[in-house]
Amino acid sequence: MLTVRVLTTAEAVEIDVRPARLGSRAIALMFDIMMQAVVFGLLAAVFIIVWTFLPYPYILPNTAFLIGIAIVAVGYPTVIETVTNGRSLGKAVMGLRVIREDGGPIRARHAFTRALIGLAVEWPGVLMPLVTWAGSLTTMLASRRGRRLGDLAAGTLVVHERRPVPWNLVPGMPAGLSDWALNADLSAVDDDLAEAIRQFAARSHQFAEPYRSVLGQSLHAEVKARVSPPPPAGTAPWFFLVAVLAERRRRSATQLAATRIVTQRVLPGFGTIPAASRR
């Protein structure tokens, strides 16, 4: 089951969001850690080169190490999430984004707060790592929106950008209408109108009354005016729309098959896969 929450923006507009949970965020964190390791390695290489050629060491290795940790753990995520509006490398791979509680894009202060809390408490956790890790994990699991401590401090949350599209079944030809549809003139039913019929047939169960009836009657009147002869007397509007859609689909498939046959006759071997490729 997908957990969808409603956010109210500053303009009092309600939007549906799908909060990111522990699994997707953990995988995103793995990608971010790998990227941070690359950045830390580059910084270390630069320090070694500078250390080698400087006549006098102006910075101690321990100090350079702490500066590198601060840049990688705080500076890097702050800059990346600010520039990309909440999408680090790991979040981009997993289709996640950091947003404000009101649904707006984050700013530098939000990204900095999240990164600073992450360094001090969550990951790597400078302050009592084992205790703070357990507290951070418990907070994320207990939160209805999967928010970690950094999110609570910054007023942000992580959501899925990609929304799964449900698969909707379009009914086939209703019984008793195939003979009528076979001889009906559907040339006036263009692709846009056919797409509207398809969307209504596939998603009508999601519409509430009276909107479903009003939309169905409107489509029925428009399609009926473009189809001749009219359907048999007593045909329900729903069956009439589905029959028109099914017949258009059947005619398109028949035309496509005939085109392929003609193409293969004119251009032998066109569209076939060579035997060497199949192996």
C-alpha positions, 0 to 999 in steps of 0.5 A, a space after each residue: 500500500 502506498 502512503 500518500 499524505 496531503 500538504 497545504 502550501 502557503 497559498 492554501 493549496 492541498 497537494 498529495 505527496 508520498 513520503 520517502 521511508 527508511 529503505 529508499 532513503 538508506 539506498 540514496 544515502 549509500 550513493 551520497 556516501 560514495 560521492 562524498 568519499 570521492 570528494 574527500 579523496 580529491 581534497 586529500 590529493 590536493 592537500 598532499 600535493 600542496 603539502 609536498 611543494 610548500 616550503 613550510 607547512 601552513 596547516 597541520 594534517 589533523 587540522 586539514 582532516 577536520 576541515 575536509 570532514 566539514 567540507 564533505 559532510 556539511 558543505 557538499 550536501 548544503 551546496 548540492 541540495 541548494 543548487 538542485 532544489 533538494 536533489 543530491 546524487 542519491 536522491 536523484 537516483 532514487 527519485 527523491 527530493 527534499 521539500 519544505 513542510 509547506 511543499 516549497 523548495 528548500 533554501 540554503 538554511 534548510 540544507 545547512 541545518 539538515 547537513 549539520 544535524 546529520 554530521 553531529 547526530 545522525 551520520 556519521 554522528 560526532 556526538 555519541 554515535 551509537 546512542 544518536 544513531 538509535 535515536 535517529 532511526 527511532 525518530 524516522 520510523 515513528 514519524 508518519 512522514 518518515 522525517 529524521 532529526 535533521 528534517 525536524 530541525 530544518 522543517 523539511 521532509 523527503 518525498 518521492 518525485 516519481 508516482 506509480 501509475 495504476 494500471 487501468 483495464 479498458 473493457 472490450 467489445 460489449 456483447 450484442 454490439 459487434 455486428 453494429 460496430 463492424 458496419 458503423 462509420 467512425 471516421 468522425 471520431 478523431 484521436 483526441 475524442 477516442 483518447 477521452 473515451 479511453 480515459 473515461 472508460 479506464 478511470 470512471 470508477 475513480 470519479 464521484 457522482 454526479 461528475 461521473 454521470 455528467 461526463 459520461 452523458 457529455 461524451 455520449 452526446 458528442 460521440 453519438 453525433 459523430 457516429 452513424 448509424 446510431 447504436 441499437 435502441 436501448 443501448 446504454 451510454 457506457 456500452 456505446 462508448 466502449 463499443 466505439 473504442 473497441 471497434 477503433 482499436 480493432 480497425 487500427 490493429 487490422 490496418 497495421 497488420 495489412 501495412 506490415 504485409 505490404 511492407 514485407 512484400 515490397 521490402 523483403 526482410 524489412 522489420 525481421 531480426 537476422 538469425 545471427 542477431 537472434 543468436 
